[in-house]
């Protein structure tokens, strides 16, 4: 292959890669916006939105006072 043909092939490859890069940049921007919206929604609950408390869902049960006062038992439960 002569030099001109090689340069033409490389120019075509570069153009194709630039087009792919542009599509990927748009996809990344859309996904970043989606992640930001999901993180914003994840951080809201009934205390900082118009949602009723019943929509907050179940949270992890706080460690009961009995379990909290007995660190040895708590540690052994974590090891199981």
C-alpha positions in Angstrom: 0.0 0.0 0.0 1.4 3.4 -0.9 1.6 6.3 1.5 -1.4 8.1 0.2 -3.6 5.1 0.6 -2.3 4.5 4.2 -3.1 8.1 5.1 -6.6 7.8 3.6 -7.3 4.7 5.6 -6.0 6.3 8.8 -8.1 9.4 8.2 -11.2 7.3 7.8 -10.4 5.4 11.0 -9.9 8.7 12.9 -13.2 10.1 11.6 -15.0 6.9 12.7 -13.4 7.0 16.1 -14.3 10.7 16.5 -17.9 9.9 15.8 -17.9 7.0 18.2 -16.3 9.3 20.8 -19.0 11.9 20.3 -21.8 9.3 20.9 -20.0 8.0 24.0 -19.7 11.6 25.3 -23.4 12.1 24.9 -24.1 8.7 26.6 -21.8 9.6 29.5 -23.5 13.0 30.0 -27.0 11.4 30.0 -25.8 8.8 32.5 -24.2 11.4 34.8 -27.5 13.3 34.8 -29.4 10.2 35.6 -27.0 9.3 38.4 -27.4 12.8 39.9 -31.2 12.6 39.7 -31.2 9.2 41.4 -28.8 10.3 44.1 -31.0 13.4 44.7 -34.1 11.1 44.9 -32.3 8.7 47.2 -31.5 11.5 49.6 -35.1 12.6 49.9 -37.6 11.3 52.5 -40.7 12.5 54.1 -38.8 15.1 56.2 -37.5 17.0 53.1 -40.2 16.3 50.4 -43.9 16.3 50.0 -44.0 12.5 50.4 -46.0 10.9 53.3 -43.9 9.2 56.0 -45.3 5.8 55.0 -43.4 6.1 51.7 -40.0 6.3 53.5 -39.8 2.5 53.5 -38.3 0.3 56.1 -35.0 1.3 57.5 -32.4 -0.9 59.3 -33.5 -1.5 62.8 -31.4 0.4 65.2 -29.4 -1.8 67.6 -31.5 -2.4 70.6 -30.4 -1.1 73.9 -29.8 -4.6 75.3 -27.6 -5.5 72.4 -25.9 -2.1 72.4 -25.1 -2.5 76.1 -23.5 -5.9 75.6 -20.5 -5.4 73.1 -19.3 -9.0 73.5 -22.6 -10.4 72.4 -22.8 -7.9 69.6 -19.3 -8.8 68.4 -20.1 -12.6 68.5 -23.3 -12.0 66.5 -21.3 -10.1 63.9 -18.8 -13.0 63.5 -21.5 -15.6 62.7 
